[in-house]
C-alpha cells in the first residue's frame, strides 16, 4: 500500500514526523500497521503547531506547491499525521512517487 491515496480533487498522505530532527526533510518510508508512511524530519519542536507548519512547508517545497495547498487534517498532536494536498491526484502523482523511489 502506498503512503498516499487519491481523493476528489485532492490527495491524502500518511506521514510520520520526527520533530527536532538533525536532518530535516523527506527521509524515505516508515513501515506502519496500515501500510507505509512517508517519514519527514523537521528541526522544529512539537510545540504550538510549529512542527506541523514545518511539515507542510517541507512538502510544499518538495512538490513545488504553494504552502496553502498543504494542510494537516488528522493527528495534529501526534507523530502520525494525515496531510491533505489540494491538488488533483493526476497532476501530482509522479512527484509523490519521486519522493521515495523504489530501492
Rosetta blueprint (number, residue, H / E / L):
1 X L
2 X L
3 X L
4 X E
5 X E
6 X E
7 X L
8 X L
9 X L
10 X L
11 X E
12 X E
13 X E
14 X E
15 X E
16 X E
17 X E
18 X E
19 X L
20 X L
21 X L
22 X L
23 X L
24 X L
25 X E
26 X E
27 X E
28 X E
29 X E
30 X E
31 X E
32 X E
33 X L
34 X L
35 X E
36 X E
37 X E
38 X E
39 X E
40 X E
41 X E
42 X L
43 X L
44 X L
45 X L
46 X L
47 X L
48 X L
49 X L
50 X H
51 X H
52 X H
53 X H
54 X H
55 X H
56 X H
57 X H
58 X H
59 X H
60 X H
61 X H
62 X H
63 X H
64 X L
65 X L
66 X L
67 X H
68 X H
69 X H
70 X E
71 X E
72 X E
73 X E
74 X E
75 X L
76 X L
77 X L
78 X L
79 X L
80 X E
81 X E
82 X E
83 X E
84 X E
85 X E
86 X L
87 X L
88 X L
89 X H
90 X H
91 X H
92 X H
93 X H
94 X H
95 X H
96 X H
97 X H
98 X H
99 X H
100 X L
101 X L
102 X L
103 X L
